[in-house]
């Protein structure tokens, strides 16, 4: 059996201990007639991966099995296709989101919400992850990527991009609507741009100045430092902008979620695109709190189209496959301006 290089996680540990080890594993091969084989050109490094690797999300069943190859925003070249494949030909470029596969017959799949399928397979939660050189996927769960898109631009669209797009959509954007975006990193910097495309006024909030500078450059109306003193922050926000129409939360901290809810006017909406506990919620304020999760293959096609047409910027920093631990360490220390991308 042919081998391939992969960064393998055998047990959860702090990223400072370099838990990802460069290994040789069996190269993926097409096993079904509707699969394609990709030679990976780039894989984005997502913050949720850090939580999985360090064992923060064990209670959520992540990672479900060990050893595993992480990585769930993948772009590559199609180098082989199964004999029933019609969507791709050899030489095409394709991308995969965290949704590697779904059952296609449950209620969610029938509604076009296959990403909610109970028996879905998640990219990067088995040996089918992106921190390696090759991956196979069923053709319907891969999305075409234009040839002119650079791999390091396209890869982050497959998790950060679709997460940002879907969260902005869930906030019901409209011209001049005031939307607060809490957490400006790999996902948040793209959400700022998707909201601007819809004509919204964007107030960006982040703990780190470099992220706020990025938000301003990408068109945020204002960028404010998120402070631990909730009362002070809300007072300042209210004085400058009044109550927000909507808020989107990307920072996985309960204080941030709570602050976001309190920053929104009565009858407004809060979109939570991260993991957290149930926030305090007053029914009489008529606020809507909703969760959001990646998106469908159709949503992914929209993301590619909008990014192409609107020239959405993806800020990425590239690392070699062997530098995966280092990239995640920098991400943990907020030393990545937006998205780290591994190039095998």
TORLUM-70428 format. One record per atom (N, C-alpha, C): x, y, z. Coordinates in steps of 0.1 Angstrom, whole numbers, padded with zeros to 4 digits, always signed. Atoms other than C-alpha are relative to their C-alpha. Layout:
XYZ ...
//
This chain:
+0008-0012+0000 +0000+0000+0000 +0009+0013+0000 -0008-0013+0000 +0013+0035-0009 -0003+0007+0013 +0001-0008-0013 +0019+0058+0021 -0001+0015-0004 +0000-0014+0002 +0014+0095+0026 +0004+0007+0014 -0004-0007-0013 +0027+0121+0052 -0013+0005+0006 +0012-0006-0008 +0002+0131+0079 +0005+0004+0014 -0002-0005-0014 +0002+0150+0112 -0011-0007+0008 +0010+0009-0007 -0014+0124+0135 -0001+0003+0015 +0002-0002-0014 -0029+0130+0169 -0003-0013+0007 +0003+0013-0006 -0026+0099+0191 -0006+0002+0014 +0008-0003-0012 -0037+0115+0224 -0001+0015+0002 +0002-0014-0002 -0051+0148+0234 +0010+0006+0010 -0010-0007-0009 -0026+0172+0250 +0001+0014-0004 -0002-0015+0003 -0017+0209+0252 +0009+0001-0012 -0007-0002+0013 -0004+0222+0219 +0015+0002+0002 -0014-0003-0003 +0028+0233+0236 +0009-0012+0001 -0008+0013+0000 +0038+0196+0239 +0001-0006-0013 -0001+0005+0014 +0036+0192+0201 -0007-0014-0001 +0006+0013+0001 +0010+0164+0202 -0002-0006-0014 +0002+0005+0014 +0007+0162+0164 +0014-0005-0004 -0013+0006+0004 +0034+0138+0151 +0000-0003-0015 -0001+0003+0014 +0046+0136+0115 +0001-0015-0001 +0000+0014+0002 +0038+0100+0104 -0003-0004-0014 +0003+0006+0013 +0035+0078+0074 -0013-0009+0002 +0012+0009-0001 -0001+0064+0070 -0004-0004-0014 +0004+0005+0013 -0018+0045+0042 -0007+0011-0008 +0006-0010+0009 -0027+0067+0013 -0014-0003-0003 +0014+0003+0003 -0064+0071+0008 -0002-0004-0015 +0003+0004+0014 -0078+0053-0023 -0015+0000-0002 +0014+0000+0004 -0111+0055-0041 -0006-0014+0003 +0006+0013-0003 -0133+0027-0027 -0014-0002-0005 +0014+0000+0005 -0167+0037-0041 -0001+0007-0013 +0000-0005+0013 -0177+0045-0076 -0004+0015-0001 +0004-0014+0000 -0190+0080-0066 +0010+0009+0007 -0010-0007-0007 -0158+0091-0049 +0010+0007-0009 -0012-0006+0007 -0130+0115-0060 +0012+0000+0009 -0012-0001-0008 -0094+0115-0048 +0006+0013-0003 -0006-0013+0001 -0079+0149-0041 +0015-0001+0005 -0013-0002-0005 -0042+0157-0038 -0001+0014+0007 +0002-0012-0008 -0044+0183-0010 +0010+0011-0003 -0009-0012+0003 -0030+0218-0019 +0000+0009+0012 +0000-0009-0012 -0040+0236+0013 -0011-0005+0010 +0010+0003-0010 -0058+0230+0046 +0000+0011+0011 +0001-0011-0010 -0070+0258+0069 +0001-0006+0014 -0001+0004-0014 -0063+0256+0106 -0011+0007+0008 +0012-0006-0007 -0095+0262+0126 +0002-0001+0015 -0002-0001-0014 -0097+0272+0162 -0007-0012+0007 +0007+0012-0006 -0121+0243+0169 +0009-0012+0000 -0009+0010+0001 -0093+0220+0159 +0009+0000+0013 -0008-0002-0012 -0072+0234+0188 -0007-0006+0012 +0008+0005-0012 -0100+0226+0213 -0001-0015-0001 +0001+0015+0001 -0103+0190+0199 +0014-0006+0004 -0013+0005-0003 -0065+0185+0201 +0004+0000+0014 -0003-0001-0014 -0062+0198+0236 -0009-0007+0010 +0009+0008-0008 -0091+0177+0248 -0011+0009+0007 +0010-0009-0006 -0114+0207+0257 -0014-0005-0003 +0013+0003+0004 -0143+0192+0239 -0003-0015+0001 +0002+0014-0002 -0141+0156+0251 -0015-0003+0004 +0014+0003-0004 -0175+0159+0267 -0010+0002-0012 +0008+0000+0012 -0189+0167+0232 +0003-0012-0009 -0003+0012+0008 -0174+0135+0219 +0010+0004-0011 -0010-0004+0010 -0146+0154+0200 +0014+0000+0006 +0001+0009+0012 -0124+0138+0188 -0007-0013+0004 +0007+0012-0003 -0146+0107+0186 +0009-0013+0001 -0009+0011-0001 -0117+0083+0180 +0014+0005-0001 -0015-0003+0001 -0079+0083+0184 +0007-0012-0004 -0006-0012+0006 -0055+0083+0166 -0009+0006-0011 +0008-0007+0010 -0069+0108+0142 +0009+0010-0008 -0007-0011+0007 -0057+0133+0115 -0010+0011-0001 +0009-0012+0000 -0073+0167+0121 +0000+0007-0013 +0000-0008+0012 -0081+0193+0095 -0013-0001-0008 +0013+0002+0007 -0115+0201+0080 -0004+0012-0010 +0003-0009+0011 -0112+0229+0054 +0011-0002-0010 -0010+0006+0009 -0095+0214+0025 -0003+0004-0015 +0001-0002+0014 -0088+0223-0011 +0011-0007-0007 -0010+0007+0008 -0070+0202-0037 -0004-0003-0014 +0002+0004+0014 -0067+0189-0072 -0006-0014-0001 +0005+0013+0002 -0088+0160-0084 +0010-0008-0009 -0010+0007+0008 -0063+0134-0095 -0005-0014-0004 +0006+0012+0004 -0086+0104-0098 -0015+0000+0003 +0014+0000-0003 -0124+0098-0101 -0006-0014-0001 +0007+0013+0001 -0147+0068-0095 -0008+0000-0013 +0006+0001+0014 -0164+0054-0126 -0015+0005-0001 +0013-0006+0001 -0198+0069-0117 +0000+0015+0003 -0001-0015-0003 -0186+0105-0110 -0003+0008-0013 +0003-0009+0011 -0201+0132-0132 +0003+0014+0003 -0001-0014-0004 -0196+0164-0112 +0014+0005-0003 -0014-0004+0001 -0158+0164-0115 +0007-0008-0011 -0009+0008+0009 -0131+0155-0140 +0014+0002+0006 -0014-0001-0005 -0094+0149-0133 +0006+0014-0004 -0006-0013+0003 -0076+0182-0131 -0008+0012+0006 +0008-0010-0006 -0105+0201-0115 +0005+0003+0014 -0003-0003-0014 -0100+0219-0082 -0013-0001+0008 +0012+0002-0008 -0124+0210-0054 +0003+0002+0015 -0002-0003-0014 -0129+0218-0017 -0010-0008+0008 +0008+0007-0009 -0144+0200+0013 -0002+0008+0013 +0003-0007-0012 -0161+0215+0043 +0001-0010+0012 +0000+0010-0011 -0163+0199+0078 -0009-0011-0002 +0010+0011+0003 -0192+0179+0064 +0006-0009-0011 -0006+0009+0009 -0175+0149+0048 -0010-0008-0007 +0010+0009+0005 -0206+0129+0043 -0013+0000+0008 +0012+0001-0008 -0243+0126+0053 -0008-0012-0006 +0007+0012+0004 -0269+0098+0050 -0008+0001-0013 +0008-0003+0011 -0290+0115+0023 -0014-0005+0001 +0014+0004+0000 -0323+0099+0035 -0007+0005+0013 +0007-0004-0012 -0331+0115+0069 -0008+0013-0003 +0008-0012+0001 -0354+0144+0075 +0009+0012-0003 -0009-0012+0002 -0325+0169+0076 +0005+0000-0014 -0005+0001+0013 -0310+0157+0044 -0011+0003-0011 +0011-0003+0009 -0344+0158+0027 -0003+0015+0000 +0003-0015+0000 -0348+0195+0038 +0012+0008-0005 -0012-0007+0005 -0314+0204+0023 +0009+0005+0011 -0008-0004-0011 -0299+0207+0057 +0009-0012+0004 -0008+0012-0003 -0275+0178+0054 +0010+0001+0011 -0011-0002-0011 -0250+0194+0078 -0006-0003+0014 +0006+0004-0013 -0275+0186+0106 -0003-0015+0002 +0002+0015+0000 -0277+0149+0097 +0006-0006+0012 -0005+0006-0012 -0274+0128+0128 +0011-0010-0002 -0010+0010+0003 -0252+0102+0111 +0010+0006-0010 -0009-0006+0009 -0230+0127+0093 +0015-0004+0004 -0015+0002-0003 -0192+0121+0090 +0007+0013-0001 -0007-0013-0001 -0170+0150+0100 +0014-0001-0005 -0014+0000+0005 -0138+0158+0081 +0009+0003+0012 -0010-0003-0010 -0108+0156+0104 -0004-0006+0014 +0002+0007-0012 -0124+0134+0130 +0002-0015-0001 -0004+0014+0002 -0110+0102+0117 +0013+0001-0008 -0012-0002+0008 -0081+0095+0094 -0003+0008-0012 +0004-0009+0011 -0100+0115+0068 +0001+0014+0004 -0001-0014-0003 -0086+0148+0078 +0009+0007-0010 -0007-0008+0010 -0068+0176+0059 +0015+0002+0003 -0014-0002-0004 -0034+0176+0078 +0008-0011-0006 -0006+0011+0007 -0021+0152+0052 +0001+0004-0015 -0002-0003+0014 -0015+0149+0014 -0011-0004-0009 +0011+0004+0008 -0045+0131+0000 -0013-0002+0008 +0013+0003-0007 -0082+0127+0008 -0010-0005-0011 +0011+0003+0009 -0112+0110-0008 -0013+0005+0006 +0013-0005-0005 -0147+0123-0007 -0011-0004-0011 +0011+0002+0009 -0181+0115-0023 -0002+0013-0008 +0001-0012+0009 -0186+0139-0053 -0010+0010+0005 +0010-0010-0004 -0218+0155-0039 +0004+0008+0012 -0004-0007-0011 -0200+0166-0008 +0013+0008-0002 -0011-0009+0004 -0172+0184-0027 -0006+0011-0008 +0005-0012+0007 -0176+0219-0042 +0011+0004-0009 -0010-0005+0009 -0159+0232-0073 +0006+0013+0004 -0007-0013-0003 -0133+0259-0068 +0006+0005-0013 -0005-0005+0013 -0124+0282-0097 +0016-0001+0000 -0014+0002+0002 -0089+0276-0111 +0008+0012+0004 -0008-0012-0003 -0078+0312-0105 +0001+0003+0015 -0001-0002-0015 -0084+0310-0067 +0012-0007+0005 -0012+0007-0006 -0052+0303-0049 -0004-0009+0011 +0005+0010-0010 -0054+0273-0026 +0000+0006+0014 +0000-0005-0013 -0044+0293+0005 -0012+0010+0002 +0012-0009-0001 -0073+0317-0003 -0013-0008+0001 +0012+0008+0001 -0098+0290-0011 -0003-0009+0012 +0002+0009-0011 -0092+0266+0018 -0008+0005+0012 +0008-0006-0011 -0104+0289+0046 -0015+0002-0003 +0014-0002+0004 -0136+0294+0027 -0009-0012+0005 +0007+0013-0002 -0146+0258+0035 -0004-0002+0014 +0006+0000-0014 -0151+0264+0072 -0002+0014+0005 +0002-0014-0004 -0144+0300+0082 -0009+0007-0009 +0008-0007+0010 -0160+0313+0050 -0015-0004+0001 +0014+0004-0001 -0192+0292+0052 -0006+0003+0013 +0005-0003-0014 -0195+0297+0090 -0004+0015+0001 +0002-0015-0001 -0192+0335+0086 -0013+0003-0009 +0011-0003+0009 -0216+0336+0056 -0014-0004+0006 +0013+0005-0006 -0243+0315+0074 -0004+0008+0012 +0003-0007-0012 -0240+0334+0106 -0006+0014-0004 +0005-0014+0004 -0245+0368+0088 -0014-0002-0006 +0013+0002+0005 -0274+0353+0069 -0011-0002+0011 +0009+0003-0011 -0290+0341+0102 -0003+0013+0007 +0002-0013-0007 -0287+0377+0115 -0010+0009-0008 +0009-0007+0009 -0311+0388+0087 +0005+0014-0004 -0006-0013+0003 -0289+0415+0073 -0008+0008-0010 +0007-0010+0009 -0303+0446+0056 +0008+0013+0000 -0008-0012+0000 -0289+0479+0045 -0002+0009+0012 -0001-0009-0012 -0279+0502+0074 -0003-0007+0014 +0002+0007-0013 -0287+0475+0100 +0013-0001+0008 -0012+0000-0008 -0263+0477+0129 +0003-0014+0006 -0003+0013-0004 -0246+0444+0135 +0013+0000+0008 -0012+0002-0007 -0221+0437+0162 +0007-0014-0002 -0007+0013+0002 -0195+0410+0154 +0010-0002+0012 -0008+0003-0012 -0179+0396+0186 +0010-0011-0003 -0010+0010+0004 -0146+0379+0178 +0004+0002-0014 -0004-0002+0014 -0126+0389+0148 +0013-0008-0003 -0012+0008+0003 -0103+0361+0138 -0002-0006-0014 +0002+0006+0013 -0104+0336+0109 -0014+0001-0005 +0014-0001+0004 -0142+0336+0108 -0005+0014+0000 +0005-0014-0002 -0149+0371+0121 +0004+0009-0011 -0005-0010+0010 -0128+0389+0095 -0008-0002-0013 +0008+0002+0012 -0149+0373+0068 -0014+0004+0002 +0014-0005-0003 -0182+0380+0085 -0001+0015-0001 +0000-0015+0002 -0173+0417+0086 -0003+0003-0015 +0002-0002+0014 -0171+0415+0048 -0013-0004-0006 +0013+0004+0005 -0202+0395+0042 -0011+0009+0004 +0010-0009-0005 -0222+0419+0063 +0001+0013-0007 -0002-0013+0008 -0207+0449+0044 -0006-0002-0014 +0006+0002+0013 -0217+0433+0011 -0015+0002+0000 +0015-0002-0002 -0253+0434+0025 -0004+0014+0004 +0002-0014-0003 -0249+0471+0033 -0002+0003+0015 +0002-0003-0014 -0249+0467+0071 +0011+0009+0005 -0010-0007-0008 -0231+0489+0096 +0006-0011+0009 -0006+0011-0008 -0206+0466+0113 +0008+0006+0012 -0008-0004-0011 -0193+0472+0148 +0008-0013+0004 -0009+0012-0003 -0163+0448+0154 +0005+0001+0014 -0006+0001-0014 -0153+0437+0189 +0009-0011+0002 -0010+0010-0002 -0122+0419+0198 +0010+0004+0011 -0009-0003-0011 -0097+0416+0226 +0014+0005-0005 -0013-0003+0005 -0067+0421+0203 +0000+0011-0010 -0001-0011+0008 -0057+0453+0186 +0002-0003-0015 -0003+0003+0014 -0043+0437+0154 -0013-0005-0007 +0012+0004+0005 -0077+0420+0149 -0010+0012-0003 +0009-0012+0002 -0095+0453+0153 +0005+0008-0012 -0006-0007+0012 -0071+0469+0127 -0004-0006-0013 +0005+0008+0012 -0080+0441+0103 -0014+0004-0003 +0014-0002+0002 -0117+0447+0108 -0003+0014-0006 +0002-0014+0005 -0114+0485+0102 +0004+0000-0015 -0005+0000+0014 -0094+0479+0070 -0010-0007-0009 +0010+0007+0008 -0121+0455+0058 -0013+0006+0000 +0013-0007+0002 -0149+0480+0062 -0009+0001+0012 +0008-0001-0012 -0161+0478+0098 -0002+0015+0003 +0003-0014-0004 -0178+0511+0108 +0008+0004+0012 -0008-0003-0013 -0161+0509+0142 +0006-0013+0005 -0006+0012-0006 -0138+0485+0160 +0003+0003+0014 -0001-0003-0014 -0139+0484+0197 +0007-0012+0008 -0007+0010-0008 -0117+0466+0223 -0010-0006+0009 +0009+0006-0009 -0137+0440+0241 +0006-0001+0014 -0005-0001-0013 -0132+0446+0278 -0007-0010+0010 +0007+0009-0009 -0139+0422+0307 -0010+0007+0009 +0010-0007-0008 -0158+0450+0324 -0012+0003-0009 +0012+0000+0009 -0192+0444+0308 -0007+0013+0001 +0008-0013-0001 -0209+0475+0322 +0006+0011-0007 -0008-0011+0006 -0182+0498+0310 -0001-0001-0016 +0001+0003+0014 -0182+0482+0275 -0014+0004-0006 +0014-0002+0005 -0220+0483+0271 -0003+0015+0000 +0003-0015-0001 -0221+0520+0283 +0007+0007-0012 -0008-0006+0011 -0194+0529+0257 -0007-0003-0014 +0006+0004+0013 -0211+0510+0229 -0013+0008-0002 +0013-0007+0001 -0245+0526+0237 +0002+0015-0003 -0003-0014+0002 -0230+0561+0238 +0004+0002-0015 -0005-0002+0014 -0213+0556+0204 -0010-0004-0011 +0009+0006+0011 -0239+0535+0185 -0014-0002+0004 +0013+0004-0004 -0270+0531+0205 -0001-0016+0002 +0001+0015-0001 -0284+0495+0209 +0002-0006-0014 -0002+0006+0013 -0274+0471+0182 -0013-0007-0005 +0011+0008+0006 -0300+0455+0158 +0002-0015+0002 -0003+0014-0001 -0282+0422+0159 +0014-0002+0004 -0014+0004-0004 -0251+0405+0172 +0004-0014-0004 -0005+0013+0004 -0230+0376+0160 +0012-0003+0009 -0010+0004-0009 -0208+0357+0184 +0009-0011-0005 -0009+0010+0005 -0177+0339+0172 +0010-0004+0011 -0010+0003-0011 -0156+0340+0205 -0006-0010+0010 +0006+0010-0009 -0162+0308+0226 +0002+0003+0014 -0001-0004-0014 -0165+0326+0259 -0014+0004+0005 +0013-0003-0004 -0197+0328+0279 -0002+0015+0003 +0001-0015-0003 -0190+0364+0290 -0003+0008-0013 +0002-0007+0013 -0188+0374+0253 -0014-0002-0004 +0014+0003+0004 -0222+0357+0246 -0009+0009+0008 +0009-0008-0009 -0238+0374+0276 +0001+0015-0004 -0001-0014+0003 -0224+0408+0266 -0007+0003-0014 +0006-0001+0013 -0236+0403+0230 -0015+0001+0002 +0015+0000-0002 -0272+0396+0242 -0004+0013+0006 +0004-0013-0007 -0272+0427+0264 +0003+0012-0009 -0003-0012+0008 -0259+0449+0236 -0010+0002-0011 +0011+0000+0011 -0289+0441+0213 -0013+0006+0005 +0013-0006-0004 -0321+0461+0214 -0011-0011+0002 +0011+0009-0001 -0354+0445+0224 -0005-0003-0014 +0005+0004+0014 -0368+0425+0195 +0011-0003-0010 -0011+0002+0009 -0333+0422+0181 +0004-0015+0000 -0004+0015+0001 -0314+0389+0173 +0014-0001+0003 -0014+0004-0003 -0283+0372+0185 +0003-0013-0006 -0004+0012+0007 -0266+0346+0164 +0013-0006+0007 -0011+0006-0007 -0243+0322+0183 +0006-0011-0008 -0007+0010+0009 -0218+0304+0161 +0012-0006+0007 -0011+0006-0007 -0197+0289+0188 -0006-0009+0011 +0004+0009-0011 -0198+0265+0218 -0001+0008+0013 +0001-0007-0012 -0210+0278+0251 -0012-0005+0008 +0011+0004-0008 -0234+0274+0280 -0012+0009-0003 +0012-0008+0002 -0270+0287+0280 +0001+0013+0006 -0001-0013-0006 -0269+0324+0284 -0013+0004+0007 +0012-0006-0007 -0293+0344+0307 -0008+0007-0011 +0009-0004+0011 -0323+0353+0286 -0013+0005+0006 +0013-0006-0004 -0353+0376+0293 -0010-0002-0011 +0010+0002+0010 -0383+0364+0274 -0008+0013-0004 +0008-0012+0002 -0401+0398+0278 +0007+0010-0009 -0007-0009+0009 -0374+0415+0257 -0001-0003-0014 +0003+0004+0013 -0385+0396+0227 +0012-0001-0009 -0012+0002+0008 -0350+0389+0216 +0000-0014-0006 -0001+0013+0006 -0343+0360+0193 +0015-0005+0001 -0013+0006-0001 -0313+0338+0201 +0001-0013-0008 -0001+0012+0008 -0303+0313+0175 +0014-0005-0002 -0014+0006+0003 -0274+0289+0168 +0001-0001-0015 -0003+0003+0014 -0258+0283+0135 +0012-0009-0001 -0011+0010+0002 -0235+0257+0121 +0003-0001-0015 -0005+0000+0015 -0215+0256+0088 -0011+0003-0009 +0010-0003+0010 -0240+0252+0060 -0001-0012-0010 +0002+0010+0010 -0252+0231+0031 +0010+0001-0012 -0008-0001+0012 -0234+0223-0002 -0004+0011-0008 +0005-0012+0007 -0256+0249-0018 +0005+0013+0006 -0006-0012-0007 -0245+0275+0008 +0014+0001-0004 -0015-0001+0003 -0209+0266+0000 +0002+0005-0014 -0001-0006+0014 -0215+0273-0037 -0002+0015+0000 +0003-0015-0001 -0229+0307-0028 +0013+0007+0006 -0012-0006-0006 -0198+0314-0006 +0011+0002-0011 -0010+0000+0011 -0175+0306-0036 -0003+0011-0010 +0005-0010+0010 -0196+0328-0059 +0002+0014+0005 +0000-0013-0005 -0198+0358-0036 +0015+0004+0002 -0014-0004-0002 -0161+0357-0027 +0007+0003-0013 -0006-0002+0013 -0152+0355-0064 -0005+0014-0005 +0006-0012+0006 -0176+0383-0075 +0003+0013+0008 -0001-0012-0008 -0172+0407-0045 +0015+0002+0005 -0014-0001-0003 -0134+0401-0042 +0002+0001+0016 -0001+0001-0014 -0138+0392-0005 +0015-0004+0003 -0014+0003-0004 -0104+0392+0012 +0001-0011+0010 -0003+0010-0010 -0090+0362+0030 +0014+0002+0004 -0014-0003-0005 -0061+0370+0052 +0005-0014+0006 -0005+0013-0004 -0040+0339+0056 +0015+0000+0001 -0014+0002-0002 -0006+0329+0068 +0003-0015-0002 -0002+0014+0003 +0009+0297+0054 +0012-0006+0008 -0010+0008-0007 +0029+0270+0071 +0001-0013-0007 -0002+0013+0006 +0043+0237+0060 -0008-0010+0008 +0008+0010-0007 +0024+0205+0070 +0007-0003+0013 -0008+0004-0012 +0053+0197+0095 -0002+0011+0011 +0001-0011-0010 +0046+0231+0112 -0014+0001+0006 +0014+0000-0005 +0010+0222+0122 +0000+0004+0015 +0000-0003-0015 +0018+0223+0160 +0003+0015+0002 -0004-0014-0001 +0035+0257+0155 -0011+0010-0004 +0011-0009+0004 +0006+0272+0136 -0011+0000+0010 +0010+0001-0011 -0018+0260+0163 +0004+0008+0012 -0005-0007-0012 +0004+0274+0190 -0002+0015-0002 +0001-0014+0003 +0004+0308+0173 -0015+0005+0000 +0015-0002+0000 -0034+0306+0169 -0004+0002+0015 +0004+0000-0014 -0037+0299+0206 +0004+0013+0007 -0005-0013-0006 -0016+0330+0215 -0004+0012-0008 +0005-0011+0008 -0036+0352+0191 +0011+0007-0008 -0011-0006+0008 -0005+0357+0169 -0003-0002-0015 +0004+0001+0014 -0024+0349+0137 -0010+0010-0003 +0009-0011+0003 -0041+0379+0121 -0014-0006-0004 +0013+0005+0003 -0069+0357+0107 +0001-0015-0001 +0001+0014+0002 -0064+0322+0092 +0014-0006-0003 -0012+0007+0004 -0034+0299+0093 -0004-0011-0010 +0003+0010+0011 -0032+0275+0063 +0013-0009-0001 -0011+0010+0002 -0011+0243+0060 +0001-0003-0015 -0002+0004+0014 +0005+0236+0026 +0008-0013+0001 -0008+0013-0001 +0016+0199+0024 +0012+0000-0010 
//
